[in-house]
Amino acid sequence: MSEEKITSKELLNQLTAKHYDDALAAKAEGKPVVWATSICPNELLDAMDLATVYPENHAAAIGARKEAMKFIEHAEGIGYSADICSYARVNMGYVDLQHAEAQDIPLPDLIFSSTNICNTVLKWYENLAKKLNIPLILFDMPFNHTYEVPDHATNYIRGQIEHAICQLEDFTGRKMDYDKLGEKMAMNNATCEWWKKATDWGKTKPSPLNGFDMFNYMAMIVCMRSSQDGHKLFKLWYEELKQKAEEGKGPWNSAEEQYRIIWDGIACWPHLSTTFKLLKKYGINMVTSTYPSSWYKVYETNDLDGMARSYTGNYANRNLDYGANQMENLIKEFSVDGVVFHSNRSCKLMDFRTYEVQRRITERTGCPSVIFDGDQTDPRVFSQAQYETRIQALLEMMEEKKEAKRKGDME
């Protein structure tokens, strides 16, 4: 890769292309390829030098290129219900069709799945393994019904990590290099720190961070947490945001930040431009979401207990009290004026608690919020008219609250 000075967005594009090119090249050379879930202990895969692709990232790219329906219709045509995750439907359709204008990926030789993001992946990845007749390594991550991650959950996952290492050794015919695994753990920690430092610039007023950019950078925190490339990318992004903040620049060149919101939920990839442009039209900037903390996987190097606790303790795998408290903290730390909840038809785990989280944060903080219907990759669920109506309603509520505060300050 070129050593010339480039922007983080240029580097992001280069690394994305390299990620997929490397996987395709590995397959062409007869090397094994792994398909993995987004928040899995991929340090193990990197330490074993296994080319890895993430179907969720791939499905999101297909959705953003407005190509999802071809795969969704194929999956539904062979019997998959429209009620299951659209990422799964896109991916299962791709397994049969094996070509996407957005990006091709090689079929896997091994499935590496973790249920800490949702239970859908359990059957989704089992189906992949059965259909392709390939091995599956599964991390059964227990949901944390207690506020803190209990010790028995940590012990349970640690045992699975140790077993997964044995499974990888059997699959590759090679022993795990524990020195290299320690290096990957250390690099993961360093990369995650730069990811957090970069996304924390959303706390600045005005925010130099346009939160919709975070959706794009997020693909690399999924697949390059324990790589030098990922570390370089997020450090560069941090430095760019720091410079913007020091210069007093906001998120856009053509508009000023008037309101600051949390976006809760996955992006509507087929309607990314529509959802972004309407917010910008009203000076509404997404300054954060629950995503930054989900990929903040930091633990002591060479500590398998710490790794286990970190991977079972992400936001989607925590109870309602934890989720509501985190949202309340984000509202305060990022000086948020409102919250947009994406009621994502695909993501049942998160959507079933959206209304209760909304009720609690309204009661505790008085922060205005709205909920709109959509889906991460199925374009049929989203209504532009409904979305615009909800954003206009949020705008009115945020303005009323600001006006009341101005009057209170004057008195």
C-alpha positions as CSV (number, residue, x, y, z in Angstrom):
1,M,0.0,0.0,0.0
2,S,1.1,3.5,-0.8
3,E,3.0,5.4,1.9
4,E,1.8,8.8,0.4
5,K,-0.3,10.8,2.8
6,I,-3.9,9.9,2.3
7,T,-7.1,10.6,4.2
8,S,-8.8,8.1,6.5
9,K,-11.6,7.7,4.0
10,E,-9.2,6.8,1.3
11,L,-7.4,4.4,3.5
12,L,-10.8,2.9,4.5
13,N,-11.6,2.3,0.9
14,Q,-8.2,0.7,0.3
15,L,-8.5,-1.6,3.3
16,T,-12.0,-2.7,2.4
17,A,-10.9,-3.6,-1.1
18,K,-7.8,-5.4,0.3
19,H,-9.9,-7.3,2.8
20,Y,-12.0,-8.9,0.1
21,D,-9.2,-9.3,-2.4
22,D,-7.1,-11.2,0.2
23,A,-10.0,-13.5,0.9
24,L,-10.6,-14.2,-2.8
25,A,-6.8,-14.7,-3.4
26,A,-6.7,-17.2,-0.5
27,K,-9.5,-19.2,-1.9
28,A,-7.9,-19.2,-5.4
29,E,-4.6,-20.5,-3.8
30,G,-6.4,-23.3,-2.1
31,K,-6.2,-21.8,1.4
32,P,-9.1,-22.1,3.7
33,V,-11.6,-19.2,4.1
34,V,-13.7,-18.6,7.3
35,W,-17.1,-16.9,7.5
36,A,-17.5,-15.3,11.0
37,T,-20.1,-13.3,12.9
38,S,-19.4,-9.6,13.6
39,I,-18.5,-9.7,17.3
40,C,-16.6,-13.0,17.6
41,P,-13.1,-13.5,19.1
42,N,-11.4,-13.1,15.7
43,E,-8.0,-12.7,17.4
44,L,-8.0,-16.5,17.3
45,L,-8.5,-16.6,13.5
46,D,-5.9,-13.9,12.9
47,A,-3.4,-15.7,15.1
48,M,-3.9,-18.8,12.9
49,D,-3.5,-16.7,9.7
50,L,-7.0,-17.6,8.4
51,A,-8.6,-15.5,5.7
52,T,-11.9,-14.4,7.2
53,V,-15.0,-12.7,5.7
54,Y,-18.0,-11.4,7.7
55,P,-21.4,-12.0,6.1
56,E,-23.0,-9.1,8.0
57,N,-20.6,-6.7,6.5
58,H,-21.1,-8.2,3.1
59,A,-24.9,-8.1,3.4
60,A,-24.7,-4.4,4.5
61,A,-22.6,-3.6,1.4
62,I,-25.2,-5.3,-0.8
63,G,-28.0,-3.4,0.9
64,A,-26.2,-0.1,0.5
65,R,-25.8,-0.8,-3.2
66,K,-29.6,-1.4,-3.4
67,E,-29.0,-5.0,-4.6
68,A,-30.5,-6.8,-1.6
69,M,-33.9,-7.8,-3.1
70,K,-32.3,-10.2,-5.6
71,F,-30.9,-12.3,-2.8
72,I,-33.9,-11.8,-0.4
73,E,-36.4,-12.9,-3.0
74,H,-34.2,-16.0,-3.8
75,A,-34.0,-16.9,-0.1
76,E,-37.7,-16.4,0.4
77,G,-38.4,-18.4,-2.7
78,I,-36.6,-21.5,-1.3
79,G,-38.5,-21.3,1.9
80,Y,-36.9,-18.7,4.3
81,S,-39.5,-16.6,6.0
82,A,-39.7,-12.8,5.5
83,D,-39.8,-12.5,9.3
84,I,-36.2,-13.6,9.8
85,C,-33.1,-11.4,9.7
86,S,-32.6,-9.8,6.2
87,Y,-28.8,-10.2,6.6
88,A,-29.5,-14.0,6.8
89,R,-31.8,-13.9,3.8
90,V,-29.2,-11.9,1.8
91,N,-26.5,-14.3,2.8
92,M,-28.4,-17.5,2.2
93,G,-29.4,-16.1,-1.2
94,Y,-25.8,-15.3,-2.0
95,V,-24.7,-18.9,-1.2
96,D,-26.8,-20.0,-4.2
97,L,-26.3,-17.1,-6.6
98,Q,-22.7,-16.5,-5.8
99,H,-22.4,-13.1,-7.4
100,A,-23.1,-9.6,-6.2
101,E,-22.3,-6.4,-8.1
102,A,-21.5,-4.8,-4.8
103,Q,-18.8,-7.3,-3.9
104,D,-18.1,-11.0,-4.4
105,I,-16.8,-13.1,-1.5
106,P,-15.5,-16.7,-1.6
107,L,-17.6,-19.5,-0.1
108,P,-16.3,-20.7,3.3
109,D,-14.4,-23.8,4.4
110,L,-15.2,-23.1,8.1
111,I,-18.0,-21.3,10.0
112,F,-17.1,-19.4,13.1
113,S,-20.2,-18.1,15.0
114,S,-20.9,-16.3,18.3
115,T,-24.4,-15.8,19.7
116,N,-23.5,-12.7,21.6
117,I,-25.1,-10.5,18.9
118,C,-28.4,-12.5,18.5
119,N,-29.8,-16.0,18.5
120,T,-30.6,-15.8,14.8
121,V,-27.0,-16.6,13.9
122,L,-27.2,-19.9,15.7
123,K,-29.6,-21.4,13.0
124,W,-28.3,-19.2,10.2
125,Y,-24.7,-20.4,10.6
126,E,-25.8,-24.0,11.4
127,N,-27.7,-23.9,8.1
128,L,-24.7,-22.7,6.2
129,A,-22.5,-25.4,7.7
130,K,-25.0,-28.1,6.8
131,K,-25.7,-26.8,3.3
132,L,-22.0,-26.5,2.5
133,N,-21.0,-29.6,4.5
134,I,-18.3,-27.8,6.4
135,P,-17.3,-27.6,10.1
136,L,-18.9,-25.1,12.5
137,I,-17.2,-23.6,15.6
138,L,-19.9,-22.1,17.8
139,F,-19.6,-19.9,20.8
140,D,-22.8,-20.3,22.9
141,M,-22.7,-16.9,24.7
142,P,-25.3,-16.8,27.6
143,F,-27.5,-13.7,27.8
144,N,-26.6,-11.6,30.9
145,H,-29.8,-11.4,32.9
146,T,-27.8,-9.9,35.8
147,Y,-26.4,-6.4,35.5
148,E,-22.8,-7.4,35.5
149,V,-21.3,-10.4,33.6
150,P,-21.4,-13.3,36.1
151,D,-18.3,-15.4,36.8
152,H,-20.1,-18.6,35.7
153,A,-20.6,-17.0,32.2
154,T,-17.0,-16.0,32.0
155,N,-15.9,-19.5,33.0
156,Y,-18.3,-21.1,30.5
157,I,-17.0,-18.9,27.6
158,R,-13.4,-19.4,28.5
159,G,-13.9,-23.1,28.2
160,Q,-15.3,-22.6,24.8
161,I,-12.4,-20.4,23.7
162,E,-10.0,-23.1,24.8
163,H,-12.0,-25.7,22.9
164,A,-12.2,-23.5,19.8
165,I,-8.4,-23.3,19.8
166,C,-8.3,-27.1,19.7
167,Q,-10.9,-27.1,16.9
168,L,-8.8,-24.6,14.9
169,E,-5.7,-26.7,15.4
170,D,-7.5,-29.8,14.1
171,F,-8.9,-27.8,11.2
172,T,-5.6,-26.3,10.1
173,G,-3.3,-29.1,11.2
174,R,-1.1,-26.6,13.0
175,K,-0.7,-25.7,16.7
176,M,-1.7,-22.3,18.0
177,D,1.2,-19.9,18.2
178,Y,0.4,-18.4,21.7
179,D,3.1,-15.7,21.3
180,K,1.3,-14.6,18.1
181,L,-2.1,-14.8,19.8
182,G,-0.7,-12.5,22.5
183,E,0.4,-10.0,19.8
184,K,-3.1,-10.1,18.3
185,M,-4.7,-9.5,21.6
186,A,-2.5,-6.5,22.3
187,M,-3.2,-5.1,18.8
188,N,-6.9,-5.6,19.3
189,N,-6.7,-3.6,22.5
190,A,-4.7,-0.8,20.9
191,T,-7.1,-0.6,17.8
192,C,-10.2,-0.6,20.0
193,E,-8.7,2.3,22.0
194,W,-8.3,4.4,18.9
195,W,-11.8,3.5,17.8
196,K,-13.2,4.7,21.1
197,K,-11.0,7.9,21.0
198,A,-12.2,8.7,17.5
199,T,-15.9,8.1,18.2
200,D,-15.6,10.0,21.5
201,W,-15.1,13.2,19.4
202,G,-18.9,13.2,19.1
203,K,-18.9,14.7,22.6
204,T,-17.4,18.0,21.3
205,K,-19.7,20.9,20.4
206,P,-20.0,21.2,17.5
207,S,-19.1,17.6,16.8
208,P,-16.4,17.1,14.1
209,L,-17.9,13.6,13.7
210,N,-20.8,13.0,11.3
211,G,-22.2,9.8,12.9
212,F,-23.2,8.4,9.5
213,D,-19.5,8.2,8.7
214,M,-19.2,5.9,11.7
215,F,-21.5,3.4,10.0
216,N,-18.9,3.1,7.2
217,Y,-15.8,2.9,9.4
218,M,-17.6,0.3,11.5
219,A,-17.0,-2.3,8.8
220,M,-13.3,-2.2,9.7
221,I,-13.7,-2.4,13.5
222,V,-15.5,-5.7,12.7
223,C,-12.8,-7.3,10.6
224,M,-9.5,-5.6,11.5
225,R,-9.5,-5.1,15.2
226,S,-6.3,-7.1,15.7
227,S,-4.4,-5.9,12.6
228,Q,-1.9,-3.2,12.0
229,D,-4.1,-1.9,9.2
230,G,-7.0,-1.4,11.5
231,H,-4.8,0.3,14.1
232,K,-3.5,2.7,11.5
233,L,-6.9,3.5,10.1
234,F,-8.5,4.5,13.5
235,K,-5.5,6.4,14.7
236,L,-5.6,8.4,11.4
237,W,-9.3,9.0,11.7
238,Y,-8.9,10.2,15.3
239,E,-6.2,12.6,14.2
240,E,-8.4,14.1,11.5
241,L,-11.3,14.5,13.9
242,K,-9.0,16.1,16.5
243,Q,-7.8,18.6,13.9
244,K,-11.4,19.5,12.9
245,A,-12.3,19.9,16.6
246,E,-9.4,22.2,17.2
247,E,-10.4,24.3,14.2
248,G,-14.0,24.5,15.5
249,K,-15.4,22.7,12.5
250,G,-18.6,20.8,12.7
251,P,-19.7,17.6,10.9
252,W,-20.5,19.2,7.5
253,N,-19.0,21.9,5.3
254,S,-22.4,23.0,3.9
255,A,-24.4,23.2,7.1
256,E,-24.1,23.8,10.8
257,E,-25.0,21.4,13.6
258,Q,-28.2,22.6,15.3
259,Y,-29.3,19.5,17.1
260,R,-27.5,16.4,18.4
261,I,-29.0,13.0,18.4
262,I,-28.4,9.3,19.2
263,W,-29.3,6.9,16.5
264,D,-30.3,3.6,18.1
265,G,-30.1,0.6,15.9
266,I,-28.5,-0.6,12.7
267,A,-28.6,1.8,9.7
268,C,-31.2,1.4,6.9
269,W,-28.5,0.5,4.3
270,P,-30.7,0.7,1.2
271,H,-32.0,4.1,2.4
272,L,-28.7,5.4,3.9
273,S,-28.7,8.6,1.7
274,T,-32.3,9.3,2.4
275,T,-32.1,9.0,6.1
276,F,-28.9,11.0,6.3
277,K,-29.9,13.9,4.0
278,L,-33.2,14.5,5.9
279,L,-31.3,14.9,9.2
280,K,-28.8,17.2,7.6
281,K,-31.5,19.3,6.1
282,Y,-32.7,20.2,9.6
283,G,-29.2,20.5,11.0
284,I,-29.6,17.3,13.0
285,N,-26.3,15.4,13.6
286,M,-26.0,11.9,14.8
287,V,-23.2,12.2,17.4
288,T,-23.2,8.7,18.8
289,S,-25.1,5.4,19.1
290,T,-24.7,2.1,21.0
291,Y,-22.3,0.8,18.4
292,P,-19.0,2.3,19.6
293,S,-19.1,0.4,22.9
294,S,-20.2,-2.8,21.2
295,W,-16.8,-3.1,19.5
296,Y,-14.8,-1.8,22.4
297,K,-13.3,-5.2,23.1
298,V,-10.5,-4.4,25.6
299,Y,-9.0,-6.8,28.1
300,E,-5.6,-7.8,29.5
301,T,-3.3,-9.4,26.9
302,N,-3.0,-13.2,27.3
303,D,-6.0,-13.2,29.7
304,L,-8.5,-15.7,28.3
305,D,-10.9,-14.9,31.2
306,G,-10.8,-11.2,30.2
307,M,-11.4,-12.1,26.6
308,A,-14.3,-14.2,27.6
309,R,-15.9,-11.5,29.8
310,S,-15.4,-8.9,27.1
311,Y,-17.0,-10.9,24.3
312,T,-20.1,-12.0,26.3
313,G,-20.5,-8.5,27.8
314,N,-21.4,-6.5,24.7
315,Y,-24.5,-4.2,24.6
316,A,-26.8,-6.6,22.7
317,N,-26.1,-9.4,25.2
318,R,-26.9,-7.3,28.3
319,N,-30.2,-6.9,30.2
320,L,-32.7,-4.1,29.9
321,D,-31.4,-2.2,33.0
322,Y,-27.9,-2.1,31.5
323,G,-29.2,-1.0,28.1
324,A,-31.4,1.8,29.5
325,N,-28.6,3.0,31.8
326,Q,-26.1,3.1,28.9
327,M,-28.6,5.2,26.8
328,E,-29.0,7.6,29.7
329,N,-25.3,8.0,30.1
330,L,-24.8,8.6,26.3
331,I,-27.5,11.3,26.5
332,K,-25.6,13.1,29.2
333,E,-22.0,12.6,28.0
334,F,-22.7,13.6,24.4
335,S,-25.1,16.5,25.2
336,V,-27.8,14.9,23.2
337,D,-31.0,16.7,22.2
338,G,-33.0,13.7,21.0
339,V,-33.0,10.0,20.1
340,V,-34.0,8.3,16.9
341,F,-34.9,4.7,17.5
342,H,-34.8,2.5,14.3
343,S,-37.4,-0.2,14.9
344,N,-35.6,-2.7,12.7
345,R,-37.8,-5.6,11.6
346,S,-34.8,-7.8,11.2
347,C,-33.4,-7.2,14.7
348,K,-35.9,-8.7,17.1
349,L,-33.6,-8.9,20.1
350,M,-33.2,-5.1,20.1
351,D,-36.6,-4.1,18.9
352,F,-38.6,-6.0,21.5
353,R,-37.2,-3.7,24.1
354,T,-37.1,-0.4,22.2
355,Y,-40.4,1.0,23.6
356,E,-39.4,0.2,27.2
357,V,-36.0,1.8,26.8
358,Q,-37.7,4.8,25.3
359,R,-40.1,5.0,28.2
360,R,-37.3,4.8,30.8
361,I,-35.0,7.5,29.2
362,T,-38.0,9.8,28.7
363,E,-38.9,9.4,32.4
364,R,-35.3,9.8,33.6
365,T,-34.0,12.5,31.3
366,G,-36.9,14.2,29.5
367,C,-35.0,13.7,26.2
368,P,-37.3,13.8,23.2
369,S,-37.4,10.7,21.0
370,V,-39.2,9.1,18.1
371,I,-39.4,5.6,16.6
372,F,-39.6,4.8,12.9
373,D,-40.1,1.5,11.1
374,G,-37.4,0.1,8.9
375,D,-35.0,-2.7,8.2
376,Q,-31.3,-3.1,7.8
377,T,-31.3,-4.5,4.3
378,D,-34.9,-5.2,3.2
379,P,-36.0,-2.0,1.4
380,R,-39.7,-2.9,1.5
381,V,-40.2,-2.1,5.2
382,F,-39.0,1.5,5.2
383,S,-41.4,4.4,4.4
384,Q,-39.8,7.7,3.5
385,A,-43.0,9.6,4.4
386,Q,-43.2,8.0,7.8
387,Y,-39.5,8.7,8.5
388,E,-39.8,12.4,7.5
389,T,-42.9,12.8,9.7
390,R,-41.2,11.3,12.7
391,I,-38.1,13.4,12.2
392,Q,-40.2,16.6,11.9
393,A,-42.0,15.6,15.1
394,L,-38.6,15.1,16.9
395,L,-37.5,18.5,15.5
396,E,-40.5,20.2,17.1
397,M,-40.0,18.5,20.4
398,M,-36.3,19.4,20.5
399,E,-37.0,23.0,19.6
400,E,-39.7,23.3,22.3
401,K,-37.3,21.9,24.9
402,K,-34.5,24.4,23.8
403,E,-37.0,27.3,23.8
404,A,-38.1,26.4,27.3
405,K,-34.5,26.2,28.5
406,R,-33.8,29.6,26.9
407,K,-36.7,31.2,28.7
408,G,-35.6,29.6,32.0
409,D,-32.1,30.9,31.6
410,M,-33.5,34.4,30.9
411,E,-35.6,34.3,34.1
